[in-house]
Amino acid sequence: MNDFRKLFWAQVPYLTLANMKSRYRKTFAGFIWVVMNPILLYGAQSLAFKTFLRLELPNFFTYLLAGLLPWIFIIQTADMATPLLVTNGHFLKAMKVHPLVLLLSQVLDNFINFSFAFIILLIPVCFADGVSWHGLFFLPIGLFILISGVIGMSWLLAILNIFYRDVRYVVSFLTGVMFFLTPIFYPVSYIPEKYRWMVSINPFYNLIQPVRSTLYQFDLENMLKAFGIGLGWSGGLLLLGALYWKKKKNVIYYHI
């Protein structure tokens, strides 16, 4: 078991680095393009919702930053991780690599790219839009909840896609719809009272909120509540992924 753990944690950083090199190979300033994508999307949405539509929301740039970039990290990771085990089936059969190593390396690759873009935007927003410095101290906890939930979600989706190949298309469709049903660029208060229950069962919102609660209008009580709910969702997703893996692990290699 100890040898397996050493091999496991030696392979994860190695494959994460390999993923990054592969993504940027044969591109001009490849890393810059990957980081600039969420930055440009953030700029376009800031212009559209704040300037054109004139949403009246205090510290809107902080609110959008703390919602949009975690959202991009979630959907990009889910989109890449869902077909990952199927597309790498021959590699998994040929090499002594645990499927979860592939999955974790993909999540970490995306998280590194997300982190760079997030920091680049957070620095000017901190000074221009009044980010709470107290909340920044708790930001790593919010990010830990976010990445834990994304790992659990990706793990579950990747295994489901092995047995139900339409899952990758369903995920792509649902994330497109959920962008408008998740309070990313608008607050929960804009949602009519009778529909707010939809937010409470929205996994995307509940993984994003721990990050947002540390940056936007910091309040210790609200932040701890968001942390508790977020931990429940991330723990639940990890548990579902682990249980489904345990149930299917003996037949996975026959289907990939």
N, C-alpha and C positions, 0 to 999 in steps of 0.2 A: 504493500500500500504506500509506504514512504517513497519507494522508487518511482511508483506511478505519479505521485504528487510532484516529485522533483521534475520528472519528465514533462508533466502537464504544464507546470509553471515556467519551465524552460522553453517550451514550444510556443506558448501564448505570445510573449514579447517578440520572439523570432518571426512568427507568422504575421503579427501586427506590422512589424517593420517591412516584411515582404509585401504585404498588401499595399502599404503606402508607396513603396518603390514602384510596384506594378501600376498603381493608379497614375503616377506622375511620369512614367516612362514615355519617352518620345513626345513630350509636350513642352512647349515653351513656357517656362515659369509655371509648371503644372500646379504646384502647391498654391500659388497666388490665385489661380482660377478657381480652385476648390473653395478657398476661403472667401473669395470675392463674391461667390454666388449668393450665400445668405446675406452678405452685407448689402449687395445691390437690391436684393428682394426686400430687405428691411427699409432701405431708402425709398424704394418705389411705393411700398405700403404706407410709410410715414407721409409721403407726399399725397397719396390718394385719400387716405382717411382723415388726416389732420388738416390739409390745405384745401383739398377739393370738396370733400364731404363735410368738413368742419365738425368732426366729432368733438363734443364738449366734454373732455375728460382731463382732469388735472394730471400733470406729469405724464402726458400721453406717450412720449418717446420711451420713458422707462417702462411703462405698462406694456407697450408693444414689444420692446426688446426682450423682456422677461417672459413673454408668451410665445413670440414668433420663433426665436432661435431654438428653444427647447422643442417646439413643435417640429421644426425642420429636422432636428436630430432624431426624433422619434420616427417620423414617417420615412426618412431616408434609410434608417437602420432596418426598419421593418421590411421595406421594399427590397433591400439587399440581402437580408438574412433569411427571408421566407424561402427562396429557392436555393439557398446556399448548399444544403446537404445533398440535394438532388443533382445539382450541376457539378458538384465535386465528388460524386459517387465513386468514380474510378480511382480517384486519388485516395479516398478513405479506405477502399478495399486493398489498395496496393501498398499503402504506407501505414506505419504504426502511429496513427494520429487519432486521438479521441475526437468525435464529432463536435463536442463542446469546445474544444480548442479552436476549431475553425470559427465557430460562432462567436466566441469571446474576442478573437482577434479582429473580426469584422466590426463588432460593437466598439472596441477600443480605438480602431482606426477612425471610425466616424466620430467618436467622442473627442479625439485629439483635434480633428478638423473643426468640430463645433466649438471647442474651447478657444482656439485661436481667434475665430471670428467673433465669438462672444466677448473676449477680452478687448479686442480691437474696438468694438462698439461701446463696451461698457465704460471705458476710460473717458471719452468725451461726454457720454451721457451722465456720468457721475457728477461732473462739474457743471453741466448745462441744465440738468433737469432735476437736481435735488435728490439724488439717491441717498438713502440713510446709511451712514457709515457703520452704525451699530448692526444693521442687517447684513452688511458685507461679511461680518465675522461669522455669520451662520450660513453663508452661501455654500461652502463645501458640503454641509449636511444636506441641503436641498439638492445639490448636484448628485450626491451619493444616492439619494432616494430615486432621483430621475434615472440614473444609469442602471440601478438595480431593477427597477420596473421594466426598463427597455430590454435588459438581458432576459428577464422572465418572459416577456411578451415575444421576443425573437425566438427563444428556445421553444416555446409552445407552437408558434406559427411554423417554424422550420420542420418540426416533427409532423405536424398536421399535413404539411404540404407533401411529405413523402407518400402518404396514403391517399390524400385527396389533392390531386394536382391543380384543381381550380382555385385552391386557397390563395395563391399568389395574385390571381386576377381579382378575387373578391376583396383582398386587402387593398389593392390599388384603387378599386372603386370606392370602398368605404372611407378611406382616408381623404379622398377628394370631397366626399359629402360631409365628413365630420369636420373639415376645416371651417365650414360655415355654421356648424352646430356647436362648436367649441368656442368659448369666450377668449379668443386670442387677441382680436383687435377691438373688441367691444366688451364692456363690463357685464357681470351677471345681472346687475340692476336694470339693464336694458331688456332683459327677458321677462315676459309676463309671468306673474306669480304662479299661475297654474302649470307652467311648463318648466319651472326651475328644478323639478325633480329629475329632469333629464340630465342636468349638469352634475348632480350628485352621483349618478351612476356612469358618468363619462370617464373612462380610464385615462384618456389623454389629458383632460382637464385636471384630474386628481394627481397626475404625475408632474404636470407643469406647475401647479399651484405652490408646491413647496419652494421652488426656485423663485417664483414671482413674489411670494410673501416675504422673502428676505430683502427684496430690492424696492418694491413699490409700497409706499405709505406704510413703512415698517411699524408693526404692532406686535408685541411679544405674544399676546394671547392668541391672536389670529394666526401667527406663524406656527405656534406649537400645535394648534388645531390642524393646520395644513400639513405639518410634519406627521402627525398621528394618522391622518387619513391617507396620506401618501405612502407611509410605511405599510399600512394595511393593504393597499393596492399592490405595491411592489412585492411585498411578502407573499400575497396571494398568487400573483403571476408567477413568481419563482417556484412556489409550491406546485402549482398546476403543471408547469414545465417539467419539474422533477418527477412528479407522479406519472405523467404521461410518458416520459422517457423510461421510467422503470417498467411500465406496462408493456412498452413496445420495443425495448432495446434489443431483445433476442431475435426480432424479425426485421429490424430496420435494414440490415445489410442485404436482405433478399429483395428489397423494394427500391433501393437507390441505384 
